Amino acid sequence: MNSFGLNAYVFISALLFAFGFIGVLLRKNTLVIYMCLELMLIASTIALVAFSRFNGTLDGSVFVFFILTIAAAEVAVGLAIIVALFRKRHTIAVEELNALKH
């Protein structure tokens, strides 16, 4: 069984978080931005589980449980907002969604 060190998990977590952050900054599609936000949440949960495992406690796993619970609620609300915007404006491009103008 090959066991990776804490540095490998933190590196993967930081890499995923950076990809998500860059995706949020550069993308124009609201669905892609939403997926990048979820990628950032998953990256933080990987780091929490890694720190929890290497410290020998369950604190990080408890935080992960709450993060995933909040992420599930976020998915329901976020997708409902995106669908409502698409029905009203017929687009999901960020630069065309100026809610205060119409």
PyMOL CGO cylinders between C-alpha atoms (Angstrom):
from pymol import cmd
from pymol.cgo import CYLINDER

trace = [
    CYLINDER, 0.00, 0.00, 0.00, 1.48, 3.30, -1.11, 0.3, 1, 1, 1, 1, 1, 1,
    CYLINDER, 1.48, 3.30, -1.11, 0.97, 6.09, 1.40, 0.3, 1, 1, 1, 1, 1, 1,
    CYLINDER, 0.97, 6.09, 1.40, 1.39, 9.71, 0.41, 0.3, 1, 1, 1, 1, 1, 1,
    CYLINDER, 1.39, 9.71, 0.41, 2.67, 12.33, 2.81, 0.3, 1, 1, 1, 1, 1, 1,
    CYLINDER, 2.67, 12.33, 2.81, 0.87, 15.41, 4.02, 0.3, 1, 1, 1, 1, 1, 1,
    CYLINDER, 0.87, 15.41, 4.02, 2.75, 17.57, 1.50, 0.3, 1, 1, 1, 1, 1, 1,
    CYLINDER, 2.75, 17.57, 1.50, 1.24, 15.66, -1.43, 0.3, 1, 1, 1, 1, 1, 1,
    CYLINDER, 1.24, 15.66, -1.43, -2.31, 16.16, -0.17, 0.3, 1, 1, 1, 1, 1, 1,
    CYLINDER, -2.31, 16.16, -0.17, -1.75, 19.84, 0.54, 0.3, 1, 1, 1, 1, 1, 1,
    CYLINDER, -1.75, 19.84, 0.54, -0.18, 20.30, -2.91, 0.3, 1, 1, 1, 1, 1, 1,
    CYLINDER, -0.18, 20.30, -2.91, -3.13, 18.62, -4.66, 0.3, 1, 1, 1, 1, 1, 1,
    CYLINDER, -3.13, 18.62, -4.66, -5.57, 20.65, -2.58, 0.3, 1, 1, 1, 1, 1, 1,
    CYLINDER, -5.57, 20.65, -2.58, -3.78, 23.92, -3.39, 0.3, 1, 1, 1, 1, 1, 1,
    CYLINDER, -3.78, 23.92, -3.39, -3.62, 23.01, -7.08, 0.3, 1, 1, 1, 1, 1, 1,
    CYLINDER, -3.62, 23.01, -7.08, -7.36, 22.25, -7.24, 0.3, 1, 1, 1, 1, 1, 1,
    CYLINDER, -7.36, 22.25, -7.24, -8.16, 25.43, -5.35, 0.3, 1, 1, 1, 1, 1, 1,
    CYLINDER, -8.16, 25.43, -5.35, -6.00, 27.47, -7.72, 0.3, 1, 1, 1, 1, 1, 1,
    CYLINDER, -6.00, 27.47, -7.72, -7.72, 25.91, -10.77, 0.3, 1, 1, 1, 1, 1, 1,
    CYLINDER, -7.72, 25.91, -10.77, -11.10, 26.74, -9.27, 0.3, 1, 1, 1, 1, 1, 1,
    CYLINDER, -11.10, 26.74, -9.27, -10.07, 30.29, -8.41, 0.3, 1, 1, 1, 1, 1, 1,
    CYLINDER, -10.07, 30.29, -8.41, -8.66, 30.94, -11.88, 0.3, 1, 1, 1, 1, 1, 1,
    CYLINDER, -8.66, 30.94, -11.88, -11.82, 29.46, -13.39, 0.3, 1, 1, 1, 1, 1, 1,
    CYLINDER, -11.82, 29.46, -13.39, -14.01, 31.82, -11.37, 0.3, 1, 1, 1, 1, 1, 1,
    CYLINDER, -14.01, 31.82, -11.37, -11.95, 34.81, -12.47, 0.3, 1, 1, 1, 1, 1, 1,
    CYLINDER, -11.95, 34.81, -12.47, -11.66, 33.96, -16.17, 0.3, 1, 1, 1, 1, 1, 1,
    CYLINDER, -11.66, 33.96, -16.17, -14.87, 32.20, -17.20, 0.3, 1, 1, 1, 1, 1, 1,
    CYLINDER, -14.87, 32.20, -17.20, -17.98, 33.91, -18.53, 0.3, 1, 1, 1, 1, 1, 1,
    CYLINDER, -17.98, 33.91, -18.53, -20.51, 31.08, -18.20, 0.3, 1, 1, 1, 1, 1, 1,
    CYLINDER, -20.51, 31.08, -18.20, -22.37, 30.98, -14.88, 0.3, 1, 1, 1, 1, 1, 1,
    CYLINDER, -22.37, 30.98, -14.88, -22.50, 27.17, -14.83, 0.3, 1, 1, 1, 1, 1, 1,
    CYLINDER, -22.50, 27.17, -14.83, -18.73, 26.91, -15.27, 0.3, 1, 1, 1, 1, 1, 1,
    CYLINDER, -18.73, 26.91, -15.27, -18.19, 29.52, -12.56, 0.3, 1, 1, 1, 1, 1, 1,
    CYLINDER, -18.19, 29.52, -12.56, -20.49, 27.54, -10.30, 0.3, 1, 1, 1, 1, 1, 1,
    CYLINDER, -20.49, 27.54, -10.30, -18.54, 24.32, -10.97, 0.3, 1, 1, 1, 1, 1, 1,
    CYLINDER, -18.54, 24.32, -10.97, -15.29, 26.14, -10.21, 0.3, 1, 1, 1, 1, 1, 1,
    CYLINDER, -15.29, 26.14, -10.21, -16.72, 27.28, -6.87, 0.3, 1, 1, 1, 1, 1, 1,
    CYLINDER, -16.72, 27.28, -6.87, -17.60, 23.68, -6.08, 0.3, 1, 1, 1, 1, 1, 1,
    CYLINDER, -17.60, 23.68, -6.08, -14.06, 22.65, -7.03, 0.3, 1, 1, 1, 1, 1, 1,
    CYLINDER, -14.06, 22.65, -7.03, -12.74, 25.17, -4.52, 0.3, 1, 1, 1, 1, 1, 1,
    CYLINDER, -12.74, 25.17, -4.52, -14.97, 23.67, -1.81, 0.3, 1, 1, 1, 1, 1, 1,
    CYLINDER, -14.97, 23.67, -1.81, -13.74, 20.15, -2.61, 0.3, 1, 1, 1, 1, 1, 1,
    CYLINDER, -13.74, 20.15, -2.61, -10.13, 21.37, -2.46, 0.3, 1, 1, 1, 1, 1, 1,
    CYLINDER, -10.13, 21.37, -2.46, -10.71, 22.75, 1.02, 0.3, 1, 1, 1, 1, 1, 1,
    CYLINDER, -10.71, 22.75, 1.02, -12.29, 19.48, 2.17, 0.3, 1, 1, 1, 1, 1, 1,
    CYLINDER, -12.29, 19.48, 2.17, -9.28, 17.52, 0.88, 0.3, 1, 1, 1, 1, 1, 1,
    CYLINDER, -9.28, 17.52, 0.88, -6.98, 19.73, 2.93, 0.3, 1, 1, 1, 1, 1, 1,
    CYLINDER, -6.98, 19.73, 2.93, -9.16, 19.41, 6.04, 0.3, 1, 1, 1, 1, 1, 1,
    CYLINDER, -9.16, 19.41, 6.04, -9.29, 15.61, 5.80, 0.3, 1, 1, 1, 1, 1, 1,
    CYLINDER, -9.29, 15.61, 5.80, -5.52, 15.42, 5.22, 0.3, 1, 1, 1, 1, 1, 1,
    CYLINDER, -5.52, 15.42, 5.22, -4.75, 17.60, 8.24, 0.3, 1, 1, 1, 1, 1, 1,
    CYLINDER, -4.75, 17.60, 8.24, -7.24, 15.66, 10.33, 0.3, 1, 1, 1, 1, 1, 1,
    CYLINDER, -7.24, 15.66, 10.33, -5.74, 12.31, 9.33, 0.3, 1, 1, 1, 1, 1, 1,
    CYLINDER, -5.74, 12.31, 9.33, -2.16, 13.36, 9.95, 0.3, 1, 1, 1, 1, 1, 1,
    CYLINDER, -2.16, 13.36, 9.95, -3.03, 14.92, 13.33, 0.3, 1, 1, 1, 1, 1, 1,
    CYLINDER, -3.03, 14.92, 13.33, -4.95, 11.82, 14.39, 0.3, 1, 1, 1, 1, 1, 1,
    CYLINDER, -4.95, 11.82, 14.39, -8.18, 13.68, 15.18, 0.3, 1, 1, 1, 1, 1, 1,
    CYLINDER, -8.18, 13.68, 15.18, -11.66, 13.77, 13.70, 0.3, 1, 1, 1, 1, 1, 1,
    CYLINDER, -11.66, 13.77, 13.70, -12.02, 17.56, 13.79, 0.3, 1, 1, 1, 1, 1, 1,
    CYLINDER, -12.02, 17.56, 13.79, -11.38, 18.01, 10.07, 0.3, 1, 1, 1, 1, 1, 1,
    CYLINDER, -11.38, 18.01, 10.07, -13.83, 15.26, 9.18, 0.3, 1, 1, 1, 1, 1, 1,
    CYLINDER, -13.83, 15.26, 9.18, -16.55, 16.97, 11.21, 0.3, 1, 1, 1, 1, 1, 1,
    CYLINDER, -16.55, 16.97, 11.21, -15.89, 20.23, 9.35, 0.3, 1, 1, 1, 1, 1, 1,
    CYLINDER, -15.89, 20.23, 9.35, -16.03, 18.33, 6.05, 0.3, 1, 1, 1, 1, 1, 1,
    CYLINDER, -16.03, 18.33, 6.05, -19.45, 16.97, 6.98, 0.3, 1, 1, 1, 1, 1, 1,
    CYLINDER, -19.45, 16.97, 6.98, -20.75, 20.51, 7.53, 0.3, 1, 1, 1, 1, 1, 1,
    CYLINDER, -20.75, 20.51, 7.53, -19.09, 21.82, 4.35, 0.3, 1, 1, 1, 1, 1, 1,
    CYLINDER, -19.09, 21.82, 4.35, -20.67, 19.08, 2.24, 0.3, 1, 1, 1, 1, 1, 1,
    CYLINDER, -20.67, 19.08, 2.24, -24.06, 19.69, 3.84, 0.3, 1, 1, 1, 1, 1, 1,
    CYLINDER, -24.06, 19.69, 3.84, -23.86, 23.39, 3.04, 0.3, 1, 1, 1, 1, 1, 1,
    CYLINDER, -23.86, 23.39, 3.04, -22.60, 22.58, -0.48, 0.3, 1, 1, 1, 1, 1, 1,
    CYLINDER, -22.60, 22.58, -0.48, -25.65, 20.40, -1.10, 0.3, 1, 1, 1, 1, 1, 1,
    CYLINDER, -25.65, 20.40, -1.10, -27.96, 23.25, -0.10, 0.3, 1, 1, 1, 1, 1, 1,
    CYLINDER, -27.96, 23.25, -0.10, -25.89, 25.62, -2.24, 0.3, 1, 1, 1, 1, 1, 1,
    CYLINDER, -25.89, 25.62, -2.24, -26.33, 23.36, -5.26, 0.3, 1, 1, 1, 1, 1, 1,
    CYLINDER, -26.33, 23.36, -5.26, -30.11, 23.40, -4.90, 0.3, 1, 1, 1, 1, 1, 1,
    CYLINDER, -30.11, 23.40, -4.90, -30.35, 27.17, -4.45, 0.3, 1, 1, 1, 1, 1, 1,
    CYLINDER, -30.35, 27.17, -4.45, -27.64, 28.05, -6.98, 0.3, 1, 1, 1, 1, 1, 1,
    CYLINDER, -27.64, 28.05, -6.98, -29.04, 25.91, -9.77, 0.3, 1, 1, 1, 1, 1, 1,
    CYLINDER, -29.04, 25.91, -9.77, -32.53, 27.25, -9.11, 0.3, 1, 1, 1, 1, 1, 1,
    CYLINDER, -32.53, 27.25, -9.11, -31.20, 30.81, -9.46, 0.3, 1, 1, 1, 1, 1, 1,
    CYLINDER, -31.20, 30.81, -9.46, -29.36, 29.92, -12.68, 0.3, 1, 1, 1, 1, 1, 1,
    CYLINDER, -29.36, 29.92, -12.68, -32.48, 28.30, -14.15, 0.3, 1, 1, 1, 1, 1, 1,
    CYLINDER, -32.48, 28.30, -14.15, -34.60, 31.31, -13.20, 0.3, 1, 1, 1, 1, 1, 1,
    CYLINDER, -34.60, 31.31, -13.20, -32.10, 33.69, -14.80, 0.3, 1, 1, 1, 1, 1, 1,
    CYLINDER, -32.10, 33.69, -14.80, -32.00, 31.58, -17.95, 0.3, 1, 1, 1, 1, 1, 1,
    CYLINDER, -32.00, 31.58, -17.95, -35.80, 31.52, -18.20, 0.3, 1, 1, 1, 1, 1, 1,
    CYLINDER, -35.80, 31.52, -18.20, -36.02, 35.29, -17.82, 0.3, 1, 1, 1, 1, 1, 1,
    CYLINDER, -36.02, 35.29, -17.82, -32.99, 36.40, -19.89, 0.3, 1, 1, 1, 1, 1, 1,
    CYLINDER, -32.99, 36.40, -19.89, -32.43, 33.36, -22.19, 0.3, 1, 1, 1, 1, 1, 1,
    CYLINDER, -32.43, 33.36, -22.19, -28.70, 33.45, -21.50, 0.3, 1, 1, 1, 1, 1, 1,
    CYLINDER, -28.70, 33.45, -21.50, -26.25, 32.35, -18.82, 0.3, 1, 1, 1, 1, 1, 1,
    CYLINDER, -26.25, 32.35, -18.82, -23.38, 34.60, -19.88, 0.3, 1, 1, 1, 1, 1, 1,
    CYLINDER, -23.38, 34.60, -19.88, -22.22, 36.69, -16.93, 0.3, 1, 1, 1, 1, 1, 1,
    CYLINDER, -22.22, 36.69, -16.93, -21.68, 39.94, -18.83, 0.3, 1, 1, 1, 1, 1, 1,
    CYLINDER, -21.68, 39.94, -18.83, -25.27, 39.87, -20.12, 0.3, 1, 1, 1, 1, 1, 1,
    CYLINDER, -25.27, 39.87, -20.12, -26.86, 39.32, -16.69, 0.3, 1, 1, 1, 1, 1, 1,
    CYLINDER, -26.86, 39.32, -16.69, -27.29, 42.80, -15.28, 0.3, 1, 1, 1, 1, 1, 1,
    CYLINDER, -27.29, 42.80, -15.28, -30.16, 42.23, -12.86, 0.3, 1, 1, 1, 1, 1, 1,
    CYLINDER, -30.16, 42.23, -12.86, -30.51, 45.88, -11.85, 0.3, 1, 1, 1, 1, 1, 1,
    CYLINDER, -30.51, 45.88, -11.85, -30.93, 47.20, -15.40, 0.3, 1, 1, 1, 1, 1, 1,
    CYLINDER, -30.93, 47.20, -15.40, -34.15, 45.32, -16.24, 0.3, 1, 1, 1, 1, 1, 1,
]
cmd.load_cgo(trace, "trace")
